[in-house]
């Protein structure tokens, strides 16, 4: 986990409840974001389906 702050208060003196509400909003936004799609696997990948290895000369 990063030790760098995600946000900081530049002015004022917020109460603990105000900061907790802000953290809750950021957490809700982060969890609502769609997860990135996995890249398509190349046909040359060793994990691809082994159909190209099938030979008619068996």
NUBA-195334 format. One record per atom (N, C-alpha, C, CB): residue number from 1; residue in three letters; chain; x, y, z. Coordinates in steps of 0.05 Angstrom, whole numbers, always signed. Glycine has a CB too. Layout:
% NUBA-195334
<pt NUM; 'ala'; 'A'; <X; Y; Z>>
...
***
This chain:
% NUBA-195334
<pt 1; 'unk'; 'A'; <+17; -23; +0>>
<pt 1; 'unk'; 'A'; <+0; +0; +0>>
<pt 1; 'unk'; 'A'; <+18; +25; +0>>
<pt 1; 'unk'; 'A'; <-19; +0; +25>>
<pt 2; 'unk'; 'A'; <+10; +45; -16>>
<pt 2; 'unk'; 'A'; <+26; +69; -17>>
<pt 2; 'unk'; 'A'; <+23; +85; +9>>
<pt 2; 'unk'; 'A'; <+17; +87; -41>>
<pt 3; 'unk'; 'A'; <+44; +98; +16>>
<pt 3; 'unk'; 'A'; <+43; +115; +40>>
<pt 3; 'unk'; 'A'; <+37; +144; +33>>
<pt 3; 'unk'; 'A'; <+70; +113; +55>>
<pt 4; 'unk'; 'A'; <+37; +150; +7>>
<pt 4; 'unk'; 'A'; <+30; +177; -2>>
<pt 4; 'unk'; 'A'; <+1; +183; +2>>
<pt 4; 'unk'; 'A'; <+38; +182; -32>>
<pt 5; 'unk'; 'A'; <-6; +207; +11>>
<pt 5; 'unk'; 'A'; <-35; +213; +15>>
<pt 5; 'unk'; 'A'; <-50; +215; -11>>
<pt 5; 'unk'; 'A'; <-38; +239; +30>>
<pt 6; 'unk'; 'A'; <-75; +206; -11>>
<pt 6; 'unk'; 'A'; <-91; +207; -35>>
<pt 6; 'unk'; 'A'; <-103; +235; -38>>
<pt 6; 'unk'; 'A'; <-114; +186; -33>>
<pt 7; 'unk'; 'A'; <-109; +248; -17>>
<pt 7; 'unk'; 'A'; <-118; +275; -17>>
<pt 7; 'unk'; 'A'; <-109; +289; +8>>
<pt 7; 'unk'; 'A'; <-149; +277; -20>>
<pt 8; 'unk'; 'A'; <-110; +316; +8>>
<pt 8; 'unk'; 'A'; <-103; +331; +32>>
<pt 8; 'unk'; 'A'; <-120; +356; +34>>
<pt 8; 'unk'; 'A'; <-73; +339; +31>>
<pt 9; 'unk'; 'A'; <-124; +365; +58>>
<pt 9; 'unk'; 'A'; <-140; +389; +63>>
<pt 9; 'unk'; 'A'; <-122; +413; +61>>
<pt 9; 'unk'; 'A'; <-153; +387; +92>>
<pt 10; 'unk'; 'A'; <-129; +431; +43>>
<pt 10; 'unk'; 'A'; <-113; +455; +38>>
<pt 10; 'unk'; 'A'; <-121; +478; +56>>
<pt 10; 'unk'; 'A'; <-114; +463; +9>>
<pt 11; 'unk'; 'A'; <-147; +480; +61>>
<pt 11; 'unk'; 'A'; <-157; +502; +78>>
<pt 11; 'unk'; 'A'; <-178; +492; +97>>
<pt 11; 'unk'; 'A'; <-169; +524; +60>>
<pt 12; 'unk'; 'A'; <-180; +505; +119>>
<pt 12; 'unk'; 'A'; <-200; +499; +139>>
<pt 12; 'unk'; 'A'; <-191; +477; +158>>
<pt 12; 'unk'; 'A'; <-225; +490; +125>>
<pt 13; 'unk'; 'A'; <-209; +470; +175>>
<pt 13; 'unk'; 'A'; <-204; +450; +196>>
<pt 13; 'unk'; 'A'; <-228; +431; +197>>
<pt 13; 'unk'; 'A'; <-199; +463; +224>>
<pt 14; 'unk'; 'A'; <-229; +411; +178>>
<pt 14; 'unk'; 'A'; <-252; +394; +178>>
<pt 14; 'unk'; 'A'; <-254; +376; +202>>
<pt 14; 'unk'; 'A'; <-252; +376; +152>>
<pt 15; 'unk'; 'A'; <-278; +369; +210>>
<pt 15; 'unk'; 'A'; <-282; +351; +232>>
<pt 15; 'unk'; 'A'; <-278; +322; +222>>
<pt 15; 'unk'; 'A'; <-311; +355; +244>>
<pt 16; 'unk'; 'A'; <-276; +304; +242>>
<pt 16; 'unk'; 'A'; <-272; +276; +235>>
<pt 16; 'unk'; 'A'; <-295; +265; +218>>
<pt 16; 'unk'; 'A'; <-269; +260; +261>>
<pt 17; 'unk'; 'A'; <-319; +273; +225>>
<pt 17; 'unk'; 'A'; <-342; +263; +210>>
<pt 17; 'unk'; 'A'; <-343; +273; +181>>
<pt 17; 'unk'; 'A'; <-368; +271; +224>>
<pt 18; 'unk'; 'A'; <-333; +297; +176>>
<pt 18; 'unk'; 'A'; <-332; +308; +149>>
<pt 18; 'unk'; 'A'; <-311; +292; +133>>
<pt 18; 'unk'; 'A'; <-325; +338; +149>>
<pt 19; 'unk'; 'A'; <-288; +287; +145>>
<pt 19; 'unk'; 'A'; <-268; +271; +131>>
<pt 19; 'unk'; 'A'; <-277; +243; +126>>
<pt 19; 'unk'; 'A'; <-242; +271; +147>>
<pt 20; 'unk'; 'A'; <-291; +231; +145>>
<pt 20; 'unk'; 'A'; <-302; +204; +142>>
<pt 20; 'unk'; 'A'; <-322; +203; +119>>
<pt 20; 'unk'; 'A'; <-315; +194; +168>>
<pt 21; 'unk'; 'A'; <-339; +224; +116>>
<pt 21; 'unk'; 'A'; <-358; +225; +94>>
<pt 21; 'unk'; 'A'; <-343; +227; +68>>
<pt 21; 'unk'; 'A'; <-377; +249; +98>>
<pt 22; 'unk'; 'A'; <-322; +243; +66>>
<pt 22; 'unk'; 'A'; <-307; +246; +42>>
<pt 22; 'unk'; 'A'; <-294; +219; +34>>
<pt 22; 'unk'; 'A'; <-286; +267; +45>>
<pt 23; 'unk'; 'A'; <-283; +205; +53>>
<pt 23; 'unk'; 'A'; <-270; +179; +48>>
<pt 23; 'unk'; 'A'; <-291; +159; +39>>
<pt 23; 'unk'; 'A'; <-256; +169; +73>>
<pt 24; 'unk'; 'A'; <-315; +160; +50>>
<pt 24; 'unk'; 'A'; <-336; +142; +42>>
<pt 24; 'unk'; 'A'; <-345; +147; +13>>
<pt 24; 'unk'; 'A'; <-360; +145; +61>>
<pt 25; 'unk'; 'A'; <-346; +172; +5>>
<pt 25; 'unk'; 'A'; <-353; +179; -22>>
<pt 25; 'unk'; 'A'; <-331; +169; -41>>
<pt 25; 'unk'; 'A'; <-357; +209; -26>>
<pt 26; 'unk'; 'A'; <-306; +173; -35>>
<pt 26; 'unk'; 'A'; <-285; +164; -52>>
<pt 26; 'unk'; 'A'; <-284; +133; -54>>
<pt 26; 'unk'; 'A'; <-258; +174; -42>>
<pt 27; 'unk'; 'A'; <-290; +120; -32>>
<pt 27; 'unk'; 'A'; <-290; +91; -32>>
<pt 27; 'unk'; 'A'; <-313; +80; -49>>
<pt 27; 'unk'; 'A'; <-293; +80; -4>>
<pt 28; 'unk'; 'A'; <-336; +93; -47>>
<pt 28; 'unk'; 'A'; <-359; +85; -63>>
<pt 28; 'unk'; 'A'; <-354; +89; -93>>
<pt 28; 'unk'; 'A'; <-384; +100; -55>>
<pt 29; 'unk'; 'A'; <-342; +111; -100>>
<pt 29; 'unk'; 'A'; <-335; +117; -128>>
<pt 29; 'unk'; 'A'; <-315; +97; -139>>
<pt 29; 'unk'; 'A'; <-324; +145; -131>>
<pt 30; 'unk'; 'A'; <-295; +90; -123>>
<pt 30; 'unk'; 'A'; <-275; +71; -132>>
<pt 30; 'unk'; 'A'; <-287; +43; -135>>
<pt 30; 'unk'; 'A'; <-252; +70; -112>>
<pt 31; 'unk'; 'A'; <-305; +35; -118>>
<pt 31; 'unk'; 'A'; <-317; +8; -120>>
<pt 31; 'unk'; 'A'; <-337; +7; -143>>
<pt 31; 'unk'; 'A'; <-329; -1; -94>>
<pt 32; 'unk'; 'A'; <-349; +29; -150>>
<pt 32; 'unk'; 'A'; <-369; +30; -172>>
<pt 32; 'unk'; 'A'; <-356; +30; -199>>
<pt 32; 'unk'; 'A'; <-387; +54; -168>>
<pt 33; 'unk'; 'A'; <-331; +37; -201>>
<pt 33; 'unk'; 'A'; <-318; +38; -227>>
<pt 33; 'unk'; 'A'; <-315; +10; -239>>
<pt 33; 'unk'; 'A'; <-290; +51; -224>>
<pt 34; 'unk'; 'A'; <-320; +8; -265>>
<pt 34; 'unk'; 'A'; <-318; -18; -278>>
<pt 34; 'unk'; 'A'; <-289; -27; -278>>
<pt 34; 'unk'; 'A'; <-329; -18; -306>>
<pt 35; 'unk'; 'A'; <-285; -53; -275>>
<pt 35; 'unk'; 'A'; <-258; -63; -275>>
<pt 35; 'unk'; 'A'; <-248; -64; -304>>
<pt 35; 'unk'; 'A'; <-256; -92; -262>>
<pt 36; 'unk'; 'A'; <-222; -60; -308>>
<pt 36; 'unk'; 'A'; <-212; -60; -336>>
<pt 36; 'unk'; 'A'; <-215; -87; -348>>
<pt 36; 'unk'; 'A'; <-183; -51; -336>>
<pt 37; 'unk'; 'A'; <-221; -87; -374>>
<pt 37; 'unk'; 'A'; <-224; -113; -388>>
<pt 37; 'unk'; 'A'; <-197; -126; -393>>
<pt 37; 'unk'; 'A'; <-238; -108; -416>>
<pt 38; 'unk'; 'A'; <-197; -152; -391>>
<pt 38; 'unk'; 'A'; <-172; -167; -395>>
<pt 38; 'unk'; 'A'; <-165; -166; -425>>
<pt 38; 'unk'; 'A'; <-175; -197; -385>>
<pt 39; 'unk'; 'A'; <-140; -162; -431>>
<pt 39; 'unk'; 'A'; <-133; -162; -460>>
<pt 39; 'unk'; 'A'; <-138; -189; -473>>
<pt 39; 'unk'; 'A'; <-103; -153; -463>>
<pt 40; 'unk'; 'A'; <-144; -188; -498>>
<pt 40; 'unk'; 'A'; <-148; -213; -513>>
<pt 40; 'unk'; 'A'; <-122; -229; -514>>
<pt 40; 'unk'; 'A'; <-159; -207; -542>>
<pt 41; 'unk'; 'A'; <-125; -255; -511>>
<pt 41; 'unk'; 'A'; <-101; -272; -512>>
<pt 41; 'unk'; 'A'; <-94; -278; -541>>
<pt 41; 'unk'; 'A'; <-107; -299; -496>>
<pt 42; 'unk'; 'A'; <-69; -276; -547>>
<pt 42; 'unk'; 'A'; <-58; -281; -573>>
<pt 42; 'unk'; 'A'; <-61; -310; -581>>
<pt 42; 'unk'; 'A'; <-29; -272; -576>>
<pt 43; 'unk'; 'A'; <-66; -316; -606>>
<pt 43; 'unk'; 'A'; <-67; -343; -616>>
<pt 43; 'unk'; 'A'; <-40; -357; -614>>
<pt 43; 'unk'; 'A'; <-78; -344; -644>>
<pt 44; 'unk'; 'A'; <-19; -341; -612>>
<pt 44; 'unk'; 'A'; <+8; -353; -610>>
<pt 44; 'unk'; 'A'; <+16; -358; -581>>
<pt 44; 'unk'; 'A'; <+28; -334; -622>>
<pt 45; 'unk'; 'A'; <-2; -352; -562>>
<pt 45; 'unk'; 'A'; <+4; -356; -534>>
<pt 45; 'unk'; 'A'; <+4; -386; -528>>
<pt 45; 'unk'; 'A'; <-17; -342; -517>>
<pt 46; 'unk'; 'A'; <+22; -395; -511>>
<pt 46; 'unk'; 'A'; <+23; -424; -504>>
<pt 46; 'unk'; 'A'; <-2; -432; -488>>
<pt 46; 'unk'; 'A'; <+48; -430; -488>>
<pt 47; 'unk'; 'A'; <-18; -413; -479>>
<pt 47; 'unk'; 'A'; <-42; -419; -464>>
<pt 47; 'unk'; 'A'; <-67; -419; -482>>
<pt 47; 'unk'; 'A'; <-46; -399; -441>>
<pt 48; 'unk'; 'A'; <-63; -413; -508>>
<pt 48; 'unk'; 'A'; <-86; -413; -526>>
<pt 48; 'unk'; 'A'; <-95; -441; -531>>
<pt 48; 'unk'; 'A'; <-78; -399; -553>>
<pt 49; 'unk'; 'A'; <-118; -444; -543>>
<pt 49; 'unk'; 'A'; <-129; -470; -549>>
<pt 49; 'unk'; 'A'; <-110; -486; -567>>
<pt 49; 'unk'; 'A'; <-158; -468; -562>>
<pt 50; 'unk'; 'A'; <-106; -511; -562>>
<pt 50; 'unk'; 'A'; <-86; -526; -578>>
<pt 50; 'unk'; 'A'; <-96; -537; -604>>
<pt 50; 'unk'; 'A'; <-76; -549; -562>>
<pt 51; 'unk'; 'A'; <-115; -524; -617>>
<pt 51; 'unk'; 'A'; <-126; -534; -642>>
<pt 51; 'unk'; 'A'; <-106; -534; -665>>
<pt 51; 'unk'; 'A'; <-151; -518; -650>>
<pt 52; 'unk'; 'A'; <-88; -515; -665>>
<pt 52; 'unk'; 'A'; <-69; -513; -687>>
<pt 52; 'unk'; 'A'; <-48; -536; -685>>
<pt 52; 'unk'; 'A'; <-55; -486; -686>>
<pt 53; 'unk'; 'A'; <-46; -549; -663>>
<pt 53; 'unk'; 'A'; <-27; -571; -660>>
<pt 53; 'unk'; 'A'; <-37; -597; -671>>
<pt 53; 'unk'; 'A'; <-19; -574; -631>>
<pt 54; 'unk'; 'A'; <-63; -598; -677>>
<pt 54; 'unk'; 'A'; <-75; -623; -687>>
<pt 54; 'unk'; 'A'; <-65; -628; -715>>
<pt 54; 'unk'; 'A'; <-106; -621; -687>>
<pt 55; 'unk'; 'A'; <-56; -652; -720>>
<pt 55; 'unk'; 'A'; <-46; -659; -746>>
<pt 55; 'unk'; 'A'; <-63; -681; -759>>
<pt 55; 'unk'; 'A'; <-17; -670; -744>>
<pt 56; 'unk'; 'A'; <-66; -680; -785>>
<pt 56; 'unk'; 'A'; <-81; -700; -799>>
<pt 56; 'unk'; 'A'; <-63; -724; -806>>
<pt 56; 'unk'; 'A'; <-94; -688; -825>>
<pt 57; 'unk'; 'A'; <-38; -722; -800>>
<pt 57; 'unk'; 'A'; <-19; -744; -807>>
<pt 57; 'unk'; 'A'; <-15; -763; -784>>
<pt 57; 'unk'; 'A'; <+8; -732; -815>>
<pt 58; 'unk'; 'A'; <-32; -764; -765>>
<pt 58; 'unk'; 'A'; <-28; -782; -742>>
<pt 58; 'unk'; 'A'; <-29; -810; -749>>
<pt 58; 'unk'; 'A'; <-49; -777; -722>>
***
